[in-house]
Amino acid sequence: MTSKLIPGTSRRALAPLALLLALCLTSAAQEPTPASAEKTVTAPAAGTSPNPTTNPAVPDTPAQIEVLETKIRFESNGDSRKEVHTRVRINSELGVRQFSRLNFNFDRSYEQIEIPQVHISHKSGGSADILPSAITDQPNLAVADFPAYQDVRVKSIRILGLEPADILEYRVITTTTRHPLAPDFWLDHNFDRTGVVTKEIFNLDLPANRFALGAAEPAGQIRISSQTREASKDQEGDGESARLIYRWIVNPSDLPKSAGDPSVSSGDSDVVVTTFASWDQLQRRLQSAIQSHSSTELWNQAATAMKNTAHDQTTTIEAAYYNLVSTRIRTVDLPLDLARFGKRKYSDILSSGFGSPEDKVSLYTTLTARSKPARILLLSASDTPEKQLPRPSLFTQVVVAVDESKHTVYLDPNLEVAPFGMIRPDMRGKKALEIGGNCSGDACWKPIRGELPFSSTQRVSVDATIEPDGTLNAKVKYSMRGDNELLLRIAFHQSPRDKWKEVAQLMSLSDGFRGKVVSASASDPYATKLPFTVEYEISQPKFVDWSRKPVRIPAPLPLLSVPDLPGKAEDKAGPIDLGNPLDVDTRVTLHLPPGTSVEIPTGTVVDRDYATFASRYNTQSGTVTAIRHINFLHRNVDANRGPDYAAFLHAVQTDQAQLLTLTRSDASTQPTTSAKTQSAKP
C-alpha cells in the first residue's frame, strides 16, 4: 500500500500504483513498428527520431538491419526531401511478425510519402515485390473521430509471405513543402547504438547560403557530437547554389556511448542542424506564427457555453474560461506540433467540442486576453535546453501561465480533469520557453514551479472483517487532494466505467491486498472543487491461516512510502527531497471472529520539524483499530541532517513492520486452511 506517490521526484520509492497512473498520463501508443527506424527529426517536419529497436544485438536477434541509409536534402526555402533505404535480414518468426506491417506517420498538410520499393528476397532463391495495392493511407487512429485533424495520417504496408532467413528491402521518400515555419528548418539525428543496425549511412545536403556569415538570413548552426565518428564534408557549387555535403558511414563499434548520455555532448543528439540563430529569435518566430482569431462573437459564444456548463462553479473569469476549455473541449491526443498553432479558428474549436493541445492552449490565452492575459509556455525534457542549439524539436509539452498577485499559476487544460492551478507533478522543475516573451539568450528559459492551489492530503479508511475461515472482506475508501488526486482523476477519467473495477484491482495490489475486487466506484473526475474519492470492496481468501501457532498478521493498512536516503555519493551532498508537503492519514477498523483475542503493537510517535509520524493501536470487544498518520511539513531536509532523517525513517518502517497476534479459543472446532502469513514491507 502506498500513500505518497509523486512521479518526477528523484528520491522517492514508487509503488506499482505509480506505474499504473503514470501510464494513464500518456495515450495508448500504437504498437512500435520497424518503420520507426526511418524517422529522423527533420523539420519543418516535427517529431523525434527513435532508434529501430531497444533490443541488444545478439545472435538470435529477431531481425538484423544490415543497411540503413538516409539521405536528407534541405532547400533554402525550408523544403526538404528525405529518402531512406533499409535492408533487413529476418532471423526468426518474431522478426516476421515485427516486419509484417510497416507504418509511416506524416502530416498531409505539408508532407507527402512515397514508397517506391518493397522487395523480398526469399531464402529459396525466389523474390517478390509488394504491389501498390498493399499500401494504405488512413488517418492516424488518434484523429479517426476528429475530421479537422485528419491530415495527420499513417501510410501502411502489409508484408505477406515473409519467412525467416528472407531479406526485406524497402525505400521510403518523404517530401516536405510549405511548412508553416518555413523558410526555417531543423534536424536531429541519432545513430543506432543497439547493434541491431550493422551499417548506417547518413547523407546530409544543406544550402550553404543558410549557414554562411553575412547571409541575408541569420546564419544557421550545425553541431556534431564529439563521440560521433568524423564525417566527410564537401562543398559543391558556387554562390546561391552552393551546397554543404556531409556523409557518415557508421558501424556499431564507432559509437561506444549512448546518445543522450550527459557525458556525450551535454546530452544532445549526434547531429543537430538549425537555421535559428538564438532562442529569442525562435520565440519571436513562433509568436508570429500564432495568428489571433479573436472577435466579439467568440466571447459571446464562450459566455453562452459557460452559462450552460454544469461544472461552472468558479469565482474568477480566468477559472471559468479554464473550466470551459478544459472540460467542454475534448483533447485530441496528438504529440506537440508547433505547426498546428493558430491553424484552426477558435470559434470552430469551441463549437466542435474538440481540439489539439496547441489549439486548446491558444483558445484559452485568447479568451483571457481581456481580463488577465495568460502566457503560452513550451516545456523541454532536457535539463539544460538553454545550452543546446535552438530548435522546436526540444519542446515536448505546452502549458499556460497566469500571474496572480503573489505567484504564478500554471494550467494544463489538456488534462481535462485537472483542478484550476494544477499541472502534472513531472512538469514541475522543468524549464520552459515563453512564446512572445521579451528575453535574450539563456534568460528565455525559466523553471516551472507550480505550487499547488490547496494543501495536499490523503485519507484512507479501511473497514475490514476476518471471517471464521480466514477470509478477509474489506471496504476501502480513498479521499485525496494533491498530486495523487490528479493521477487518480486521470486514471479513472481515461478508463471506461466498466473498467473501473480493473483500475481498483491494480490499486489494491499496490496496497498489499491479494484478493479480488468485487465492486468499485469513484467520484466525478470533473468535480475538481472537491477531493477525489475512490471506494472499492475486496475479498481475500486465506488471509489468516489458523493452523499456525501463533497467528501473526499485519494491520491491513496502506504502507506509507517515505523517501529513502540518497544512495549515490553525488546526491548525498544535496538536500534530501521529501516532495510537496503532504498530510497522510490511514486507519482501519478490523472486526475479528467470535472467540478471538488479539495482542496489539505499541504505538509510535516521532516529531521533527520537517515531518511528524504517529501511530495508535487499540482493541475492544473483538474489534481492532489502527491509525497511522504522517505529515511531511517541508520539501527538503538538509544533507547534514542525514543521520537524524535516517532515525525518522527507521522509526516509521519499524512501526509498519509490527504485527497483530491472534489467538482463537475455539480453534480446534473450526475448519483450517493454509496460507502464508503476510508481513508488511516498508
C-alpha positions as CSV (number, residue, x, y, z in Angstrom):
1,M,0.0,0.0,0.0
2,T,1.3,3.4,-0.9
3,S,0.2,6.8,0.1
4,K,2.8,9.1,-1.2
5,L,3.3,8.7,-4.9
6,I,5.0,11.7,-6.6
7,P,6.2,10.9,-10.1
8,G,9.1,13.1,-11.1
9,T,10.6,13.1,-7.6
10,S,14.0,11.6,-7.9
11,R,14.4,10.2,-4.4
12,R,11.0,8.6,-3.9
13,A,10.4,4.9,-3.9
14,L,7.4,4.3,-6.1
15,A,4.9,1.5,-5.7
16,P,3.3,-0.3,-8.7
17,L,0.3,2.1,-8.5
18,A,2.6,4.9,-9.5
19,L,3.5,3.0,-12.7
20,L,-0.2,2.4,-13.4
21,L,-1.0,6.1,-13.0
22,A,2.0,7.2,-15.0
23,L,0.8,5.1,-17.9
24,C,-2.6,6.8,-17.6
25,L,-0.9,10.1,-18.2
26,T,0.0,9.1,-21.7
27,S,-2.2,8.0,-24.5
28,A,-2.2,4.4,-25.6
29,A,0.6,4.4,-28.2
30,Q,0.4,2.4,-31.3
31,E,2.4,-0.8,-31.4
32,P,6.0,0.1,-32.4
33,T,6.9,-0.9,-35.9
34,P,10.2,-1.1,-37.8
35,A,9.2,2.0,-39.7
36,S,10.4,4.0,-36.7
37,A,13.9,3.2,-37.8
38,E,13.5,5.6,-40.7
39,K,12.3,8.5,-38.6
40,T,14.9,11.3,-38.2
41,V,13.9,14.5,-36.7
42,T,13.8,16.8,-39.6
43,A,11.9,20.0,-39.7
44,P,9.9,21.6,-40.9
45,A,8.7,18.0,-40.2
46,A,8.2,17.7,-36.4
47,G,8.8,14.7,-34.2
48,T,11.6,12.6,-32.7
49,S,13.9,10.0,-34.1
50,P,13.7,6.8,-32.1
51,N,16.2,4.1,-32.8
52,P,15.0,1.0,-34.7
53,T,14.7,-1.2,-31.5
54,T,15.8,-1.4,-28.0
55,N,16.9,-5.0,-28.1
56,P,20.6,-5.7,-27.8
57,A,22.5,-7.2,-30.8
58,V,22.6,-10.9,-30.1
59,P,22.8,-13.9,-32.5
60,D,19.1,-14.6,-32.1
61,T,18.0,-11.1,-32.8
62,P,14.6,-11.4,-34.5
63,A,15.7,-9.2,-37.3
64,Q,19.0,-7.5,-38.3
65,I,19.1,-4.3,-40.2
66,E,22.1,-4.9,-42.5
67,V,22.0,-1.4,-44.1
68,L,20.2,1.7,-43.0
69,E,20.9,4.6,-45.4
70,T,19.3,8.0,-45.0
71,K,19.7,10.9,-47.4
72,I,18.3,14.3,-46.5
73,R,18.3,17.4,-48.6
74,F,17.1,20.9,-47.4
75,E,16.4,23.8,-49.7
76,S,16.9,27.5,-48.8
77,N,13.1,28.0,-48.7
78,G,12.7,25.3,-46.0
79,D,11.5,22.5,-48.2
80,S,13.2,19.1,-47.8
81,R,13.4,15.6,-49.2
82,K,14.3,12.5,-47.2
83,E,15.0,9.1,-48.7
84,V,15.5,6.1,-46.5
85,H,16.8,2.8,-47.8
86,T,16.6,-0.2,-45.5
87,R,17.8,-3.8,-45.9
88,V,16.7,-6.2,-43.2
89,R,17.5,-9.9,-42.6
90,I,14.7,-11.7,-40.9
91,N,16.1,-14.2,-38.4
92,S,13.0,-15.7,-36.7
93,E,9.2,-15.9,-36.6
94,L,9.3,-12.9,-34.2
95,G,11.2,-10.9,-36.8
96,V,8.5,-11.9,-39.3
97,R,5.8,-10.5,-37.0
98,Q,7.8,-7.4,-36.4
99,F,8.1,-6.6,-40.1
100,S,4.7,-7.9,-41.2
101,R,3.5,-4.3,-41.3
102,L,5.4,-1.1,-41.8
103,N,3.8,2.2,-40.6
104,F,4.9,5.7,-41.6
105,N,3.4,8.7,-39.9
106,F,3.1,12.0,-41.7
107,D,1.1,15.2,-41.9
108,R,-0.6,15.6,-45.2
109,S,-0.9,19.4,-44.9
110,Y,2.9,19.7,-45.6
111,E,4.3,16.2,-46.1
112,Q,4.0,13.5,-48.8
113,I,5.2,10.0,-48.5
114,E,6.1,7.7,-51.4
115,I,7.2,4.1,-51.1
116,P,8.8,3.2,-54.5
117,Q,10.3,-0.1,-53.4
118,V,9.3,-3.0,-51.2
119,H,11.1,-6.2,-52.2
120,I,11.5,-9.6,-50.6
121,S,14.4,-11.9,-51.5
122,H,13.4,-15.4,-50.3
123,K,16.0,-17.8,-48.8
124,S,14.9,-20.3,-51.5
125,G,16.2,-18.0,-54.2
126,G,12.9,-16.5,-55.4
127,S,11.8,-12.9,-54.9
128,A,8.7,-10.8,-54.7
129,D,7.7,-7.2,-54.9
130,I,4.9,-5.8,-52.8
131,L,2.2,-4.3,-55.0
132,P,0.9,-0.7,-54.5
133,S,-2.5,-2.2,-53.6
134,A,-0.9,-3.4,-50.3
135,I,-0.2,0.2,-49.3
136,T,-2.9,2.0,-47.4
137,D,-3.2,5.7,-46.4
138,Q,-5.5,6.4,-43.5
139,P,-6.0,8.9,-40.7
140,N,-4.0,8.2,-37.6
141,L,-6.1,6.3,-35.0
142,A,-5.8,9.3,-32.6
143,V,-7.8,11.5,-35.0
144,A,-10.2,9.0,-36.6
145,D,-13.1,10.7,-34.9
146,F,-12.0,14.3,-35.4
147,P,-12.3,15.5,-39.1
148,A,-10.4,18.7,-38.5
149,Y,-7.2,16.8,-37.8
150,Q,-7.3,14.0,-40.4
151,D,-4.3,15.4,-42.2
152,V,-2.4,13.5,-39.5
153,R,-2.1,10.2,-41.3
154,V,-0.4,6.8,-41.4
155,K,0.8,5.1,-44.6
156,S,1.0,1.4,-44.0
157,I,2.4,-1.6,-45.9
158,R,1.3,-5.1,-45.2
159,I,4.1,-7.5,-45.9
160,L,2.9,-11.0,-46.8
161,G,4.9,-14.1,-47.5
162,L,7.9,-13.2,-45.2
163,E,9.8,-16.1,-43.7
164,P,12.9,-16.5,-41.5
165,A,16.2,-16.0,-43.5
166,D,14.4,-13.8,-46.0
167,I,15.8,-10.3,-46.9
168,L,13.3,-7.4,-46.9
169,E,14.4,-4.2,-48.7
170,Y,12.4,-1.0,-48.9
171,R,12.7,2.6,-49.8
172,V,10.6,5.5,-48.4
173,I,10.7,9.1,-49.7
174,T,9.3,11.9,-47.5
175,T,8.8,15.3,-49.2
176,T,8.1,18.4,-47.1
177,T,6.8,21.6,-48.7
178,R,5.4,24.9,-47.4
179,H,5.8,24.1,-43.7
180,P,4.2,26.8,-41.5
181,L,7.6,27.7,-40.0
182,A,9.4,27.8,-43.4
183,P,11.9,29.0,-44.5
184,D,13.4,27.9,-41.2
185,F,14.2,24.2,-40.7
186,W,16.0,22.0,-38.2
187,L,17.1,18.4,-37.8
188,D,18.1,16.0,-35.0
189,H,19.7,12.7,-35.9
190,N,20.9,9.9,-33.6
191,F,22.9,6.9,-34.9
192,D,21.8,3.4,-33.8
193,R,23.7,2.2,-30.7
194,T,21.9,-1.1,-30.1
195,G,23.8,-3.2,-32.6
196,V,20.7,-4.1,-34.5
197,V,21.9,-1.9,-37.4
198,T,25.1,-3.4,-38.9
199,K,25.9,-0.5,-41.1
200,E,24.4,3.0,-41.1
201,I,24.9,5.6,-43.8
202,F,23.8,9.2,-43.3
203,N,23.9,11.9,-46.0
204,L,23.1,15.5,-45.3
205,D,22.8,18.0,-48.1
206,L,22.4,21.7,-46.9
207,P,22.1,25.1,-48.7
208,A,25.5,26.7,-47.9
209,N,24.0,30.2,-48.0
210,R,21.8,29.5,-44.9
211,F,24.9,28.7,-42.9
212,A,27.3,31.4,-44.0
213,L,28.2,34.5,-42.1
214,G,26.9,37.7,-43.7
215,A,23.9,35.9,-45.4
216,A,20.6,37.6,-45.7
217,E,19.0,35.3,-43.2
218,P,20.7,34.8,-39.7
219,A,23.4,32.1,-40.0
220,G,22.3,28.6,-39.2
221,Q,24.2,26.3,-36.9
222,I,25.5,22.8,-37.1
223,R,26.6,20.7,-34.1
224,I,28.1,17.3,-34.3
225,S,28.7,15.2,-31.2
226,S,32.4,14.7,-30.2
227,Q,31.6,11.0,-29.8
228,T,30.4,10.7,-33.4
229,R,32.9,9.5,-36.0
230,E,34.1,12.4,-38.1
231,A,32.1,12.8,-41.3
232,S,33.4,13.7,-44.8
233,K,32.5,17.2,-45.7
234,D,32.4,18.8,-49.1
235,Q,31.2,22.0,-50.8
236,E,29.7,21.8,-54.2
237,G,28.7,24.7,-56.5
238,D,29.2,28.4,-56.0
239,G,27.1,31.4,-54.9
240,E,23.5,30.9,-54.1
241,S,23.6,27.4,-55.5
242,A,26.4,26.2,-53.2
243,R,25.8,23.1,-51.1
244,L,27.3,21.7,-48.0
245,I,27.5,17.9,-48.2
246,Y,28.1,15.7,-45.1
247,R,28.4,11.9,-45.2
248,W,28.7,9.4,-42.3
249,I,29.3,5.7,-42.6
250,V,28.9,4.3,-39.1
251,N,29.4,0.8,-37.6
252,P,28.3,-0.1,-34.1
253,S,31.9,-0.1,-32.8
254,D,32.2,3.5,-33.8
255,L,29.7,4.6,-31.1
256,P,30.7,3.4,-27.7
257,K,28.2,5.6,-25.8
258,S,24.5,6.2,-26.0
259,A,23.1,9.4,-27.4
260,G,21.5,11.5,-24.7
261,D,24.1,10.4,-22.1
262,P,25.1,13.6,-20.1
263,S,28.7,12.8,-20.8
264,V,28.2,12.9,-24.5
265,S,28.0,16.4,-25.9
266,S,25.8,17.6,-23.0
267,G,23.1,15.1,-23.8
268,D,22.4,16.5,-27.3
269,S,21.8,14.5,-30.4
270,D,24.6,13.1,-32.6
271,V,23.9,15.6,-35.4
272,V,21.9,18.8,-34.9
273,V,21.1,21.4,-37.6
274,T,19.1,24.5,-37.2
275,T,18.5,27.8,-39.0
276,F,17.6,29.5,-35.8
277,A,20.4,31.7,-34.5
278,S,19.1,32.1,-30.9
279,W,16.3,31.2,-28.6
280,D,14.9,34.7,-28.6
281,Q,14.8,34.6,-32.4
282,L,12.9,31.3,-32.3
283,Q,10.4,32.5,-29.8
284,R,9.7,35.6,-31.8
285,R,9.3,33.4,-34.9
286,L,6.8,31.2,-33.0
287,Q,4.8,34.2,-31.8
288,S,4.4,35.5,-35.4
289,A,3.2,32.0,-36.4
290,I,0.3,32.1,-34.0
291,Q,-2.5,34.0,-35.6
292,S,-5.2,35.5,-33.4
293,H,-8.8,34.8,-34.4
294,S,-10.5,36.6,-31.6
295,S,-13.7,38.5,-32.1
296,T,-16.7,39.7,-30.1
297,E,-18.6,36.7,-31.5
298,L,-16.0,34.4,-29.9
299,W,-16.5,35.9,-26.4
300,N,-20.3,35.8,-26.8
301,Q,-20.0,32.1,-27.9
302,A,-17.9,31.4,-24.8
303,A,-20.3,33.2,-22.5
304,T,-23.2,31.1,-23.8
305,A,-21.2,27.9,-23.4
306,M,-20.3,28.7,-19.8
307,K,-23.9,29.6,-19.0
308,N,-24.9,26.1,-20.0
309,T,-22.0,24.3,-18.2
310,A,-23.0,22.4,-15.2
311,H,-19.5,22.4,-13.7
312,D,-19.1,26.2,-13.9
313,Q,-18.8,26.9,-10.2
314,T,-16.0,29.4,-10.2
315,T,-15.1,32.7,-8.6
316,T,-12.9,34.2,-11.3
317,I,-13.3,34.7,-15.1
318,E,-9.9,33.0,-15.6
319,A,-11.1,29.9,-13.8
320,A,-14.4,30.0,-15.7
321,Y,-12.6,30.1,-19.0
322,Y,-10.3,27.3,-17.8
323,N,-13.2,25.0,-16.9
324,L,-14.8,25.7,-20.3
325,V,-11.7,24.9,-22.3
326,S,-10.6,22.0,-20.1
327,T,-13.8,20.1,-19.6
328,R,-16.1,21.1,-22.5
329,I,-13.5,20.6,-25.3
330,R,-12.2,17.1,-25.7
331,T,-8.4,16.9,-26.1
332,V,-7.3,15.3,-29.4
333,D,-4.3,13.3,-28.1
334,L,-1.5,14.2,-30.6
335,P,2.2,14.9,-30.0
336,L,3.2,18.5,-29.7
337,D,3.5,20.1,-33.2
338,L,4.1,23.8,-33.4
339,A,2.8,23.8,-37.0
340,R,-0.7,23.4,-35.6
341,F,-0.7,26.7,-33.6
342,G,-3.2,29.1,-35.0
343,K,-4.4,26.9,-37.9
344,R,-8.0,26.4,-36.6
345,K,-10.4,29.2,-35.9
346,Y,-11.1,29.4,-32.2
347,S,-14.9,29.6,-32.8
348,D,-14.6,26.3,-34.7
349,I,-12.7,24.7,-31.8
350,L,-15.3,25.9,-29.3
351,S,-18.3,24.8,-31.4
352,S,-16.9,21.4,-32.4
353,G,-16.1,20.4,-28.8
354,F,-12.6,19.1,-29.6
355,G,-9.1,20.4,-30.1
356,S,-5.4,19.6,-30.1
357,P,-3.3,20.6,-27.2
358,E,-2.0,23.6,-29.2
359,D,-5.5,24.7,-30.1
360,K,-6.9,24.4,-26.5
361,V,-4.0,26.4,-25.1
362,S,-4.3,29.1,-27.8
363,L,-8.0,29.4,-27.3
364,Y,-7.6,29.8,-23.5
365,T,-5.0,32.5,-23.8
366,T,-7.2,34.4,-26.3
367,L,-10.3,34.2,-24.1
368,T,-8.4,35.6,-21.1
369,A,-6.8,38.4,-23.1
370,R,-9.5,40.9,-21.9
371,S,-9.1,40.1,-18.2
372,K,-5.8,38.7,-17.1
373,P,-3.6,37.8,-20.1
374,A,-2.2,34.3,-20.0
375,R,1.2,33.2,-21.4
376,I,2.0,30.1,-23.5
377,L,5.0,28.1,-22.2
378,L,6.8,25.4,-24.2
379,L,8.5,22.8,-21.9
380,S,11.6,20.8,-22.7
381,A,12.6,17.4,-21.4
382,S,16.2,18.5,-21.3
383,D,17.7,19.7,-18.0
384,T,19.8,22.3,-19.9
385,P,17.9,23.3,-23.0
386,E,19.4,26.8,-23.0
387,K,22.8,25.2,-23.7
388,Q,21.6,23.4,-26.8
389,L,21.1,24.8,-30.3
390,P,17.7,26.5,-30.6
391,R,15.1,24.4,-32.5
392,P,11.5,23.3,-31.9
393,S,12.3,19.6,-31.6
394,L,13.4,20.2,-28.0
395,F,9.8,21.1,-26.9
396,T,7.7,18.2,-25.6
397,Q,4.7,19.9,-23.8
398,V,2.7,23.1,-23.7
399,V,1.1,24.7,-20.7
400,V,-0.3,28.1,-19.7
401,A,0.9,30.6,-17.1
402,V,-1.2,33.2,-15.4
403,D,0.3,35.8,-13.0
404,E,-1.6,36.2,-9.7
405,S,-0.8,38.8,-7.1
406,K,1.8,36.8,-5.2
407,H,2.7,33.9,-7.5
408,T,2.3,32.4,-11.0
409,V,-0.4,29.9,-11.6
410,Y,0.3,27.1,-14.2
411,L,-2.5,25.5,-16.1
412,D,-2.8,22.5,-18.4
413,P,-6.3,22.5,-19.9
414,N,-5.4,19.4,-22.0
415,L,-5.7,17.1,-19.0
416,E,-9.5,17.8,-18.9
417,V,-9.8,16.9,-15.2
418,A,-7.0,18.9,-13.5
419,P,-8.2,21.4,-10.9
420,F,-7.5,25.1,-11.7
421,G,-3.9,25.9,-11.0
422,M,-2.6,22.3,-11.1
423,I,-0.3,20.7,-13.5
424,R,1.2,17.2,-13.7
425,P,3.9,16.8,-11.0
426,D,6.5,15.7,-13.5
427,M,6.3,19.1,-15.2
428,R,7.5,20.9,-12.1
429,G,11.1,21.8,-12.2
430,K,11.2,21.6,-16.0
431,K,12.4,24.6,-18.0
432,A,10.0,26.4,-20.3
433,L,10.3,29.0,-23.1
434,E,7.6,31.7,-23.1
435,I,6.1,32.4,-26.6
436,G,6.1,36.1,-27.1
437,G,8.2,36.9,-24.1
438,N,10.8,39.7,-24.1
439,C,14.1,38.0,-23.3
440,S,17.6,37.3,-24.6
441,G,19.8,34.2,-24.6
442,D,19.6,31.9,-21.6
443,A,17.2,34.2,-19.9
444,C,14.5,33.0,-22.3
445,W,14.3,29.7,-20.3
446,K,12.6,29.8,-16.9
447,P,11.9,26.9,-14.4
448,I,8.3,25.8,-13.9
449,R,7.4,25.8,-10.2
450,G,3.6,25.3,-10.0
451,E,2.8,25.4,-6.3
452,L,-0.5,23.5,-5.6
453,P,-3.6,25.7,-5.1
454,F,-4.5,23.8,-1.9
455,S,-2.9,21.7,0.8
456,S,-2.1,18.1,-0.2
457,T,-4.0,15.5,1.9
458,Q,-4.6,11.8,1.6
459,R,-7.2,10.0,3.7
460,V,-7.5,6.2,3.5
461,S,-10.1,4.3,5.6
462,V,-10.5,0.5,5.7
463,D,-13.4,-1.3,7.3
464,A,-12.4,-5.0,7.4
465,T,-13.7,-8.2,8.7
466,I,-11.9,-11.5,9.2
467,E,-14.3,-14.4,8.7
468,P,-14.0,-17.6,10.7
469,D,-12.5,-19.4,7.7
470,G,-9.7,-16.8,7.5
471,T,-11.2,-14.8,4.6
472,L,-10.7,-11.0,4.7
473,N,-13.5,-8.8,3.4
474,A,-12.8,-5.1,3.3
475,K,-14.2,-1.8,2.2
476,V,-11.5,0.7,1.3
477,K,-12.1,4.4,0.7
478,Y,-9.6,7.0,-0.5
479,S,-10.1,10.8,-0.4
480,M,-7.3,12.8,-2.0
481,R,-6.1,16.3,-2.6
482,G,-2.8,16.9,-4.4
483,D,-0.6,15.1,-6.9
484,N,-2.1,11.6,-6.3
485,E,-5.6,13.1,-6.7
486,L,-4.7,14.3,-10.2
487,L,-3.2,11.0,-11.1
488,L,-6.2,9.1,-9.9
489,R,-8.6,11.5,-11.6
490,I,-6.8,10.9,-14.9
491,A,-6.7,7.1,-14.4
492,F,-10.5,6.9,-13.8
493,H,-11.3,9.6,-16.4
494,Q,-9.4,7.7,-19.2
495,S,-10.9,4.3,-18.2
496,P,-14.5,3.4,-19.2
497,R,-16.7,3.0,-16.2
498,D,-17.0,-0.8,-16.8
499,K,-13.2,-0.9,-16.4
500,W,-13.1,0.9,-13.1
501,K,-13.0,-2.4,-11.2
502,E,-9.8,-3.3,-13.0
503,V,-8.2,0.0,-12.1
504,A,-9.2,-0.5,-8.4
505,Q,-7.8,-4.1,-8.6
506,L,-4.4,-2.6,-9.6
507,M,-4.7,-0.1,-6.7
508,S,-5.5,-2.9,-4.3
509,L,-2.4,-4.9,-5.4
510,S,-0.2,-1.9,-4.8
511,D,-1.8,-1.5,-1.4
512,G,-0.8,-5.1,-0.4
513,F,-4.2,-6.8,-0.8
514,R,-4.1,-10.0,-2.8
515,G,-7.8,-10.6,-3.0
516,K,-10.3,-9.8,-5.7
517,V,-12.1,-6.5,-6.0
518,V,-15.8,-7.2,-6.2
519,S,-17.0,-3.6,-6.7
520,A,-15.5,-0.2,-7.3
521,S,-16.8,3.4,-7.6
522,A,-15.3,6.9,-7.8
523,S,-16.5,10.5,-7.6
524,D,-16.9,12.5,-10.7
525,P,-13.4,13.2,-12.2
526,Y,-14.7,16.6,-13.4
527,A,-15.8,17.7,-9.9
528,T,-12.4,19.3,-9.3
529,K,-13.5,21.6,-6.5
530,L,-13.8,18.7,-4.1
531,P,-11.3,15.9,-3.1
532,F,-11.4,12.9,-5.4
533,T,-12.7,9.8,-3.8
534,V,-12.3,6.1,-4.7
535,E,-14.1,3.2,-3.0
536,Y,-13.8,-0.5,-3.6
537,E,-14.7,-3.7,-1.9
538,I,-12.3,-6.6,-1.8
539,S,-12.4,-10.2,-0.7
540,Q,-9.2,-12.1,0.1
541,P,-9.5,-15.8,1.0
542,K,-6.9,-17.4,3.3
543,F,-5.8,-14.0,4.7
544,V,-5.4,-15.8,8.0
545,D,-4.0,-19.3,8.4
546,W,-5.5,-20.5,11.7
547,S,-3.3,-23.6,11.7
548,R,-0.2,-21.5,12.5
549,K,0.6,-21.0,16.2
550,P,0.8,-18.2,16.9
551,V,-1.1,-16.4,14.1
552,R,0.5,-13.1,13.2
553,I,-0.8,-10.7,10.6
554,P,-0.1,-7.1,9.5
555,A,-2.7,-4.4,10.1
556,P,-4.5,-4.1,6.7
557,L,-3.3,-0.5,6.2
558,P,-1.6,1.2,3.3
559,L,2.2,1.3,3.8
560,L,3.4,4.9,3.9
561,S,6.1,5.4,1.3
562,V,8.8,7.6,2.9
563,P,11.7,8.8,0.7
564,D,14.9,6.8,1.2
565,L,18.2,8.3,1.9
566,P,20.2,9.2,-1.2
567,G,22.2,6.3,-2.5
568,K,24.6,8.0,-4.8
569,A,27.6,9.9,-3.5
570,E,26.8,12.9,-5.6
571,D,23.2,13.0,-4.2
572,K,24.4,12.9,-0.6
573,A,25.8,16.4,-0.9
574,G,22.4,17.9,-1.7
575,P,19.3,18.1,0.4
576,I,17.0,15.1,0.9
577,D,13.9,15.6,-1.2
578,L,10.6,14.9,0.5
579,G,8.4,16.2,-2.3
580,N,5.5,18.6,-1.8
581,P,4.2,18.9,1.8
582,L,1.6,16.2,2.3
583,D,-0.6,15.1,5.2
584,V,-1.5,11.4,5.1
585,D,-3.9,9.7,7.5
586,T,-4.6,5.9,7.2
587,R,-6.9,4.0,9.6
588,V,-8.5,0.6,9.8
589,T,-11.3,-0.9,11.8
590,L,-10.7,-4.7,11.9
591,H,-13.5,-7.0,13.1
592,L,-12.3,-10.4,14.4
593,P,-14.3,-13.7,14.5
594,P,-16.0,-14.5,17.8
595,G,-13.7,-16.1,20.4
596,T,-10.6,-14.4,19.0
597,S,-8.3,-12.4,21.3
598,V,-5.5,-10.2,20.0
599,E,-2.2,-8.7,21.1
600,I,-1.7,-5.3,19.6
601,P,1.6,-3.4,19.0
602,T,2.8,-0.4,20.8
603,G,2.2,2.9,19.1
604,T,5.0,5.2,17.9
605,V,5.4,9.0,18.0
606,V,8.2,10.8,16.1
607,D,8.2,14.5,15.9
608,R,10.6,16.5,13.6
609,D,10.4,20.0,12.2
610,Y,10.3,18.5,8.6
611,A,7.9,15.7,9.3
612,T,5.8,14.0,12.0
613,F,4.7,10.4,12.4
614,A,2.3,8.9,15.0
615,S,0.6,5.5,15.2
616,R,-2.1,4.2,17.6
617,Y,-3.4,0.7,18.1
618,N,-6.5,-0.2,20.2
619,T,-8.7,-3.2,20.8
620,Q,-12.2,-3.5,22.3
621,S,-14.9,-6.2,22.1
622,G,-13.3,-8.1,19.3
623,T,-12.5,-5.1,17.2
624,V,-9.1,-3.7,16.4
625,T,-8.5,-0.1,15.4
626,A,-5.2,1.1,14.0
627,I,-4.2,4.6,12.8
628,R,-1.0,5.8,11.2
629,H,-0.6,9.5,10.4
630,I,2.4,11.1,8.7
631,N,2.7,14.8,7.8
632,F,5.5,16.0,5.6
633,L,5.9,19.6,6.5
634,H,8.8,20.7,4.3
635,R,10.1,19.8,0.9
636,N,13.7,19.2,1.9
637,V,15.9,18.0,4.7
638,D,19.4,19.4,4.9
639,A,22.1,17.0,3.9
640,N,23.9,17.4,7.2
641,R,20.8,16.1,9.0
642,G,21.1,12.7,7.2
643,P,21.5,10.7,10.5
644,D,18.5,12.4,12.0
645,Y,16.4,11.6,9.0
646,A,17.7,8.0,8.9
647,A,16.4,7.6,12.5
648,F,13.0,9.1,11.5
649,L,12.8,6.7,8.5
650,H,13.8,3.7,10.7
651,A,11.1,4.5,13.2
652,V,8.4,4.7,10.5
653,Q,9.5,1.4,8.9
654,T,9.8,-0.4,12.2
655,D,6.3,0.6,13.2
656,Q,4.8,-0.6,9.9
657,A,6.6,-3.9,10.3
658,Q,4.8,-4.6,13.6
659,L,2.2,-7.4,13.5
660,L,-1.0,-8.3,15.3
661,T,-1.0,-11.6,17.2
662,L,-4.3,-13.5,17.1
663,T,-5.4,-16.4,19.3
664,R,-8.7,-18.4,18.9
665,S,-10.2,-20.2,21.9
666,D,-12.3,-22.4,19.7
667,A,-9.6,-23.1,17.0
668,S,-10.0,-26.8,17.4
669,T,-13.6,-26.7,16.3
670,Q,-13.1,-24.6,13.3
671,P,-12.0,-25.8,9.8
672,T,-8.5,-24.7,9.0
673,T,-6.9,-23.5,5.8
674,S,-3.3,-22.9,4.9
675,A,-1.9,-19.7,3.8
676,K,1.2,-17.7,4.1
677,T,1.2,-15.1,6.9
678,Q,1.6,-11.7,5.3
679,S,4.1,-9.3,6.7
680,A,4.4,-5.6,6.0
681,K,7.1,-4.5,3.7
682,P,8.4,-0.9,4.2
